[in-house]
Amino acid sequence: MPKISVTIPHQFDRATVIEKVQPAMEKTANDFQGQDLVIDWQEDKANFHFKSLGFSIKGAVVVDDAEVTVDLELPFAAMMYKEKAKKGITKNVTAALGG
């Protein structure tokens, strides 16, 4: 499956970033007509999955001291949405982090 990776710098502690990123991921899924979003946080990492436009989308969020990285796996049939997804993740997470 093709992957998208977005890394955004931050200046917060990890717990604050997690609080801010959670709703940003929910907004991103909603922006792409996502349904059944599940985000499973394990300390500063999370795996997520949802359905969008008939596709199963999955990925991961990793928060470290200086940046947050969102990796997304798209099915080949959803490749036409790759750039739109990358821009949406970047926009929503950057906005959530106050950027």
C-alpha positions in Angstrom: 0.0 0.0 0.0 1.2 3.5 -0.7 2.2 5.5 2.3 1.9 9.2 3.2 4.1 10.6 5.9 3.7 14.1 7.4 6.0 15.5 10.1 5.1 18.7 11.9 7.3 20.4 14.5 5.9 21.5 17.9 7.0 23.3 21.0 4.8 21.5 23.6 5.2 18.6 26.0 4.0 15.3 24.6 0.8 15.1 26.7 -0.3 18.5 25.3 0.5 17.4 21.7 -1.6 14.2 22.1 -4.5 16.3 23.5 -4.3 18.6 20.4 -3.7 15.9 17.8 -6.6 13.7 18.8 -9.3 16.2 17.6 -7.2 17.1 14.5 -7.2 13.4 13.5 -10.9 13.3 14.0 -11.4 16.4 11.9 -9.2 14.9 9.1 -11.2 11.7 9.0 -14.5 13.8 8.9 -13.1 16.0 6.1 -12.7 12.8 4.0 -16.2 11.5 5.0 -14.5 9.0 7.3 -16.6 6.7 9.5 -15.9 4.4 12.4 -12.6 6.1 13.4 -10.7 4.2 16.0 -7.5 5.7 17.6 -5.6 3.5 20.0 -3.1 5.5 22.0 -0.2 3.7 23.7 1.7 6.4 25.5 3.0 8.7 22.8 2.1 6.5 19.8 -1.3 5.7 18.3 -2.6 3.4 15.6 -5.8 4.4 13.9 -8.1 3.2 11.2 -11.4 4.3 9.6 -13.4 3.8 6.5 -13.7 6.5 3.9 -15.5 6.4 0.5 -15.5 2.6 0.6 -11.8 2.4 1.4 -10.2 1.1 4.6 -7.6 3.6 5.8 -5.1 3.0 8.5 -2.1 4.7 9.9 -0.1 5.8 13.0 0.8 8.9 14.9 4.1 9.3 16.8 4.7 12.2 19.1 8.3 12.9 20.2 9.9 15.9 21.9 10.0 18.2 18.9 7.7 16.9 16.3 4.6 14.8 15.5 4.6 12.4 12.6 1.5 11.0 11.0 1.9 8.0 8.7 -1.1 6.9 6.6 -1.5 3.9 4.4 -3.8 4.2 1.4 -5.1 1.4 -0.7 -3.9 1.6 -4.3 -7.4 2.4 -5.5 -7.4 5.5 -3.3 -4.1 6.9 -4.8 -6.0 9.8 -6.4 -6.5 11.2 -2.9 -2.9 11.0 -1.8 -2.0 14.7 -2.1 -5.3 15.8 -0.8 -4.9 13.6 2.3 -1.4 14.8 2.9 -2.5 18.5 2.7 -5.5 17.8 4.9 -3.4 16.1 7.6 -0.8 18.9 7.5 -3.4 21.6 7.7 -5.4 20.1 10.5 -2.5 19.1 12.7 -0.7 22.4 12.1 -3.8 24.3 13.1 -4.3 22.2 16.2 -0.8 22.9 17.3 -1.4 26.6 16.8 0.7 27.0 13.6 
